[in-house]
Amino acid sequence: KKQITKEREVPYDRVFCVIDRDRHADFGDAINLIKGYRSRQTQLEAIVSHPCFEYWLLLHFEYTTMVFGASGDSPCDDLIANVRTHQKQE
């Protein structure tokens, strides 16, 4: 909520909130907060990322059809490790 209030001071037409749809208990609350936001100057939009945001980062480095499934605390643990490998190479 504090960030949304701060955003009012920034003159953007649109602001996008990218949210992972993993196992977050407060996911619905976050979406409702974004949908309920009203401003004359700025449109706030939620973008839900499946399976996780890191997947889109990986696609900037390589094409993949690999399935990233649950292998720990996050369904994207393997994917996050893959993205980190690319970061180290740069």
C-alpha positions as CSV (number, residue, x, y, z in Angstrom):
1,K,0.0,0.0,0.0
2,K,2.8,2.4,0.8
3,Q,4.4,1.9,-2.6
4,I,1.0,2.6,-4.3
5,T,0.7,5.8,-2.4
6,K,4.3,6.8,-3.3
7,E,3.5,6.0,-7.0
8,R,1.0,8.9,-7.1
9,E,3.9,11.3,-6.9
10,V,5.4,9.8,-10.1
11,P,3.9,11.0,-13.4
12,Y,3.5,7.7,-15.3
13,D,0.5,6.8,-17.5
14,R,0.6,3.1,-16.6
15,V,2.3,1.1,-13.9
16,F,2.5,-2.7,-14.1
17,C,2.9,-5.0,-11.1
18,V,4.3,-8.4,-12.1
19,I,3.4,-11.0,-9.5
20,D,4.5,-14.6,-9.4
21,R,1.6,-17.0,-9.0
22,D,3.4,-19.5,-6.8
23,R,2.0,-20.4,-3.4
24,H,1.5,-17.0,-1.9
25,A,-1.2,-16.9,0.7
26,D,-1.9,-13.2,0.1
27,F,-2.0,-13.4,-3.7
28,G,-5.7,-12.6,-3.9
29,D,-5.3,-9.6,-1.6
30,A,-2.6,-8.2,-3.8
31,I,-4.7,-8.5,-6.9
32,N,-7.7,-6.9,-5.2
33,L,-5.5,-4.0,-4.0
34,I,-4.3,-3.4,-7.5
35,K,-7.7,-3.7,-9.1
36,G,-9.1,-1.3,-6.5
37,Y,-6.5,1.4,-7.1
38,R,-7.9,4.5,-8.7
39,S,-6.0,7.5,-10.0
40,R,-6.8,10.2,-12.5
41,Q,-3.3,10.2,-13.9
42,T,-2.0,6.6,-13.6
43,Q,-3.5,3.2,-14.6
44,L,-2.2,0.4,-12.4
45,E,-2.3,-3.2,-13.9
46,A,-1.5,-6.6,-12.5
47,I,0.4,-9.1,-14.6
48,V,0.3,-12.6,-13.2
49,S,3.4,-14.7,-14.1
50,H,3.1,-18.4,-14.6
51,P,5.2,-20.4,-13.6
52,C,7.4,-17.6,-12.2
53,F,9.0,-14.3,-13.3
54,E,12.4,-15.9,-13.8
55,Y,11.0,-17.9,-16.7
56,W,10.7,-14.7,-18.7
57,L,14.2,-13.6,-17.8
58,L,15.6,-17.0,-19.0
59,L,13.9,-16.5,-22.4
60,H,16.0,-13.4,-22.9
61,F,19.1,-15.7,-22.8
62,E,17.9,-18.9,-24.6
63,Y,14.9,-20.6,-26.2
64,T,13.6,-23.4,-24.0
65,T,10.8,-25.9,-24.0
66,M,12.0,-27.4,-20.7
67,V,9.3,-28.0,-18.1
68,F,10.1,-26.4,-14.8
69,G,8.3,-28.3,-12.0
70,A,8.3,-28.3,-8.3
71,S,11.6,-29.4,-6.8
72,G,11.7,-27.7,-3.4
73,D,10.2,-24.7,-1.8
74,S,9.4,-23.0,-5.1
75,P,8.1,-24.6,-8.4
76,C,10.9,-22.5,-10.1
77,D,14.0,-23.5,-8.1
78,D,15.6,-25.2,-11.1
79,L,14.7,-22.2,-13.3
80,I,16.2,-19.7,-10.9
81,A,19.4,-21.7,-10.8
82,N,19.5,-21.7,-14.6
83,V,19.0,-17.9,-14.7
84,R,21.8,-17.4,-12.2
85,T,24.1,-19.4,-14.4
86,H,23.5,-17.0,-17.3
87,Q,24.1,-14.0,-15.0
88,K,27.5,-15.4,-14.0
89,Q,28.4,-15.7,-17.7
90,E,27.9,-12.0,-18.3
